[in-house]
């Protein structure tokens, strides 16, 4: 029986050199040319082989739409498009942050009353992902500026009252302590009884003094325990807003030895009461808490969520509205116009107006949500949405892999409709602002939910994707962008070396693309002389480009320019940031 010859242990391949760090920058520099008389271009060789089958998709089969900005009221639409143009970023970024700010304004103060027994709070959990250097921080700052200004003004206005109340409480406490000391020293029964009555009176007087707290609407770096304390202090509402992924690390237990504590986030989304009775922590119940979350993060943060214990299984990730827009890097204008002053002022005025709306309170002084009734037509649309999606949630359905998220879609769409209704009348006087949610806002919310469905599929796929799959998509995005019909490993590495340390790293993703009938490696040509073999040549399935040219909207592998699932992290849309459909605003 013949056996394979033993490999000399002194012989090393590119993978060994990669691990050692000794692989040359261009390992194919001394390779034998494909054609001794030519430059070695892959296009010069015609591939023979069996007929190509249809390419198989890598990742979710879905187009990635751009945020439908025409669903927004005029003041918000103008701000979103102008800011996206000024920062040369996708409109998804300011649009999603704008929704988070609307939710911050409405949380705990309003609720959508759908039918008897079904109320939806209007707070949202929003996360939009872009790579570093794509204007997340300036967009975030512009979005929350009117909120920060409002908080500053309110603190300045209420500070004298708070200081006076603190002084009264301090005096009352010291008086009670003084009376306690006198009562303790009383020797005669009559004197003791009289002193004790004065102590009780002083204690009750001290307890009756209400000391207001400074307004806080937005937090950033906060642990779950501190978040609960602030929620209690602020009447059950708070927003967690950040342009980094730190909040997810805190949820995952950064300061608690990796033990996640997400109960407050789960209940803060759906309004479930939070009851605490632990040593060292203030007890009591926070009724119907409302947390709003708005995050502008990097795609790597989403990928890392797969390792966060309990995040998916307990439903935290299903509570988020995700957006992973395509990058505009490489096509940004260097002299983009700034946001017009009147547009920025209209945004600030509208947000401030919503924040200044009067807040209902119950007999105990606790914040109370004002109901926004659903019309019959709007409710019919909710029923239609649930009926349409139910079949997609089961085995083999479109939303099977994101069923946990899609099960919450009806409720999230209702919340969006309520926010749109408030935003439509943000600048109207308080007494004339209608609260009933009609068919119009609900239809616009449905369009936003369609956008969110596609992005949720991508987000959850990123959480479950392995590194090789991600690298394969990176190469596939390059193939789509360039329209190449064939390429060598050397060519691909030279053009994509930002994503790979060495050509050896490209082998597994190229093998995966071959398994999906997207590319095919040509047989190696006969060797004419000793030395390093020529760089492998790969042909691209011609049906890949044919599908894209004939019907890019329905292609399983590529969507229209700017909407490709597979190029979502690498290559952007062809249209400029401000090229969006504008409709008549009479319906708003």
Helices and strands as residue ranges (DSSP letters): H 14-20, G 42-44, G 69-71, H 74-87, H 91-106, E 110-115, E 118-121, E 125-129, H 136-185, H 189-208, E 218-219, H 224-233, E 237-242, H 246-251, H 263-270, E 274-276, E 284-286, E 290-297, H 299-304, G 305-307, G 317-319, E 320-323, H 341-355, E 360-361, E 367-368, E 370-373, H 376-393, G 400-402, H 403-406, H 409-424, G 430-432, H 439-464, H 467-482, E 486-488, H 489-496, G 497-499, G 503-505, H 506-515, E 519-521, E 537-540, H 542-551, G 585-587
